[in-house]
Amino acid sequence: MRYRETDDVFKTLVSELHSTLTPTSIMGVTILAVGLFAYQSLQSTPLLMATIGGTMASLGKIAVSLAHRRADAMKRSTVADAARWEKVQGLFIFLIAACVGTIATIAFSYRDLSVHILAAALTFGYCAGVTVRISVRPVIAATTIVIAALPATIAVMAYGDTAHWILSLLCVIFIVAAMQSMLHVYRTTVRQIRLFLEMEHQARHDPLTGLGNRTALSEAYLNLGSADDSLTCVHCFDLDGFKHINDRFGHAVGDALLVAIAGRLREKLEPPHLAVRIGGDEFVILQPHVRDPAEAEMLARRILDVLGRPYRLGGEEITIGISLGYTMALSGSAELEQMVASADKASYRAKRNGGGFEREMAPTLDLGKFSLVA
């Protein structure tokens, strides 16, 4: 069940399943203690098997959660990754629920009040934990509650006396209430995660164009790391005559032009390339993992070609000039601010020359060992 779940919300919710280590550990110990006590009193082999199964399933759930946590820490999970983890986590959760339901059902089939009390406590405690901790995946949670509580409820009804009828009624009421609480927790969690992701997105993106901002650029640059066998290129460009377009056609058309430029950049640039708007009509493109300096010039030419084509905005055909400058450095060897300043300097030189592109390189950078031509 996906209640207004985007892909990012879905992945975040599934990741919550590996945060249940302590509750699963406590439940594993509780299943073992209650099951062994009940077996000592009833000498039921199926009950002993269910106890061992529940304990082993709890250990398996802990192992899966640890593996899930490590996988999330190592890389950003995809929707397919999250779906696989959801299935594996769900399998172990269902196994634990089946063992809890089996223990309680067998316990209620004997007339031993002390075992009845422990079985009821085990069932109610487990389902309450599911309602709180697994509600982030409501289909798994609802199925788990039914597996754990329904067989025991039916077993209690079989007694036929007033006290057990009242207990079975309480079980049914509890199941219904648990379902409602589960949905409430789930919907509240989804809203909170959506709000968090939206705030996180706003902190790293330009509100007008949807491109990244300075924060996104800084984070992406820091994550590149260092390497002696590759270059990092930074392109800076602005629009020639943008003020004239604003004055002639209005700021709404100017904003629409910026949005259209951002759209073309998104279409033509693929990860790990990153395009950001740093203010006004100023843009920066981060081009990492450059093996040949010619790649940087090729990208600069492609940007000029793509962005220099006419735009149909406000019933007018508008063409804008681009002044672009770029610089390169060994990956991780220069500060981002320094590279942006160098590329910006080259872009001003390009503007003085009537547009196009220029490059600005540190005199100590030896491009010969990278160039396939040199």
N, C-alpha and C positions, 0 to 999 in steps of 0.2 A: 504494500500500500504506500503510495507516494502522495502525500497531502501537500500540494503546492511545492514540490521538491524540484529545485533545479539540480543540475549535475553536481555543483559544488556543495549544495546542502545535503544531497544524498551521500556524497563521499564523507562529509563531516559526521553525519549521523551514524554511518557504518563504523567509522573510527571509534565512536563512543563504545562500541561493543567490546573493545579490548581494555576498557577501563574497569572491568568487573572482576579483577583478580581477587580482591579481598572478599567480596560477597561470595564468589564461587568457592574460595578456600573455606570460608565459614560453613557454607552449605555442604561441601564435601565431608567435613568433619561431623556436621550434624546428621547427615544421612548415615554415616558409619556408626555413630553412637546410638541413634534411635534404632537403626536396623539390627545392630548386634544385641541390644536390649530386648527388642521384640523377638529375635530368633532364640535368645536364651529362654524367654518365657513360652514361646509357641513351638519351637523346634520345627519350623517350616523351612524346607530346603528352597522352594521358590523365593521366599522372603530373603534368605541369605544370598541367593544369586542376585536378586534385585539390589541388595545392599552393596555387594561387591561391584556390581555394574554401575551403580550411581556414584560410588567413590572413584572408580576408574574413569568414568565419563567426566567427573569434575576435574580430575588430573589432566585429562585430555583437553578440556576446555581451557584450563590454565596454560597448557603448552601452546595451544592455538592462539590464545590471546597474546602471549609473549612473542610468538612468531609474527603475528599481525602487527604488533607494536613496533617490532624491529623493521618490518617492511615499510611501514609508514614513515619511520625515521630516516630510512635510507634514500627514499625517493618519493616524489609527489605521485600519489596513486591516481590511476585512471578510473573511469566509471566501470570498465570491465574488471579491473583489480578489485574494486569495492564490491562488485556483485559476487565475485568468487569468494571473497572473505565472508560476505553475508551468508552465503550458502553453507560454508564450512562451520562458521560460528553457530548458525541455526541448527545444523545437524547435531552438534554436541549439546546444545541447549535442549533440543527435543529428547535426546537420550537421557539426560538428567531428569527431565520432567516425567518421562515414561517410568523411570525407576522410582521416583517419588510417588507417582500414582499407583504403581504396583505394590510398594511397601504399605501405603495407606489402605489400599483395597484389601490386601491379605490380612492386615491387622484388624480391620473392621469385620472380617469374616469370622473372627474368634470372639468369644464373650469374655474378654479380659479388659476391665475398665482402665487399668494403668496403661496398657498398650494403646487403647483408644485415645487417651489424652495425649500421648506422645505423637500418635499418627495425625491427630487433628492439628497439633501445634506444628508439626513438620509441614503439613500441607498448606496451612494458612501462612506460615512464615515464608515458605518458598514462593507462594503466589504473590505475597506482598512485596517480596524482593523483586520478582519479575515485573510487577506493576511499576516499581520505582526505577529499576536499572535498565530494563530492556524495552521500555515503552518507546524508545527512539526507533524501533522497528516493530510497528504495531501488529503486523501479520504474525511475526514470530512470537511476540508476546501473547497475543490472543490465543494462538494455537497451543502455546506452552501452558497457559492457565487451564484450558480445556483438557489437555492430556493429563495434567497433574491432579486436577480437582474433580472432574466429572466422574471418573470410575469410583473414586472414594465416596462421592455423594450418592451414587446409585447403591453402593454397598451399605451405606448407612440407612437408606430408605428400606432396605430389605428386612430390617429388624421389625418394623411395623409398630413398635410401641411409641408412646407420645414423646418421650425424651428424644428418641432418635429421629422422629419426624421433625421435631423442632430443630435438631441439629442439621438435618438435611436441608430444611428450609433456609437456615442461616447460611449454609454452603451455597445454595442457589443465589441468595441475596448478595453474598460476598462475590460470587463470580460476576454477577451483573454490575455491581459497584466497581469491581476491579477493572472491568472493560471500560466503563465510563471514565474512571480515573486515568487509565492508560491512555485513552484518546486525548484527555485534557493535557496530560504531561507531554504527549507527543506534539500536539499542536502548539503548546507554549514553547517547547524547545525549538520547533521549526521557526517560529516567529523570531525567537532570540538569535538563532543562527543566521537567519536572513538579515536581520538588522546588523549583526556583527560583520558579516561578509560585505554588506552594502557600505558600511563605514570604512572597512578595510579597503574596498575598491575605490571609494572617494579619496582616501588618503594617498593613493598611488596613481590616480588618473586625472587627466584634465577634464573638467566638467563639460566643456563645450564640444571638444572633438572626440572624447573617449580614448585618446591616446594616453600613454604613460606620462607622468610628470617628473620633476627633478628627483623625487624620492624613489620612484621606480627605476630611473636611470642609475642612481647611486647604488641601489641594491643589486641591480643586474651587473653593474661593473665590479662590485666587490665579490660577487659570486663567481666571476670568471677565473680567479686564481692566477697563478704565475706559470709561465712556460717559456723556454728558450727557443722553441721551434715554431712558434706562431706569433703573429702580430695582432694587435687590437687596433681597429680604426674607428675614429670618431668623425662624423660628418656634421657640420653646422650649416644651416642655410636659412635665409629669410626671403621675403617676397619683395620684388622690385615694384615700386609704385602702389603698394597696398594702401597707403594713406589716400592716394588719389581715388582709388576704387571706393573707399569708405565715403569720401567727400562727394563723389559723383552719384553713387547708387544707394548710399545709406549703409549704416552699420549692420542691418539685417542681412544685406547681400554680402557684406564683408565677412560676417560670421558664417554664412552659408558657404562661402569660398573656403574658409578654413576647414569646415567640416568635410567638404568635397576633397580637399587635399589630403586630409587624414584618411578618408575612405580609399583613395588611390594608394596611399602608402601601405595600408593594411592589405590591399589586394596584391601588391607587388613584393612585399617583404615577408619572408617566412622566418620563424624561429631558427637560430638564436638571434637573428637581427631584431633590433628594437627601435621603434620610432617614438619620440616623445615631443611634446610641445612644452617649451620652457617659458613661454610668455609671448603675448602679442602675436606677431607673425614669425616668431623664431622657433625653429625646430632642430632637433638633434637626432641623429641616427647612430646607434651603436652597432658596429660590425665586428664581431669577435672571430677568432680562429682563422685569421687570414694567413694563407700559406705563400701567396704570391702577391707582391704589391700591386700587380696589374688588376687584381680583384677589386681593390679599393677604387681605382679609376673607373673600372667597368660599372661599379655600383653608382658612382657619382654621375656618370653619363646617363645611366638608366633613370635615375631620379630626375635629372633635368628633362629628359625626353618625356617621361610619364606626366610630370607636373606641368610641363610647358604646353601641353595640349589644351585646346579651348574648353571652357566650362560654360554650360547653359544654366544661367541663374537669373531668376527674376525676369524672365522673358528676354534676357540679354545674353549675348555670347561674349564671354570675358576670357581674355588671355593674360596670364601673369608671368613676369620674368622671375628667374631664380638666380640668386647669388650664393654659391656653395663653396665652402672650404673644408678641407679634411686634413687630418694628421694621423700618423701611425706611431706605435711604440711597441716594444716587446711586451707581451701580455704580462700584466702585473708589475711592470717596471716604472710606471708613471702614475701620478695622481690624476684623477678624473678632471678636477678643476683645471689642471695644467693643460690637459689635452683639449678640453673645451675651449680654453683661451687661445690655444694655437690654431685650432680649426676656425674659431671666430675671426682671428686675425686674417687668415687666408680668405674667408668669405668677404671681409671688407675690401681686401685687395681685388677680389673678383668683381665686387660692385663698382669699384673705381674704374675697372676695365670694361664696364658695360655689361656685366653679368657673366654667367657660365660658372666655371669652377677653377679653383687654385688649390695648391697643397702647401702645407707648412710642416717641415720635418726638422727634428732635432739634429744638429750637425754631427752628433756622436752616433747616430743610428746607421748601421751598416745594412743597407738593403740588398747588397750584392749576394749574400748567402741565401736570401729568400727568393730572389727573382729567378724565374725559370729561363729568362732570356739572358741575364748577365752571365 
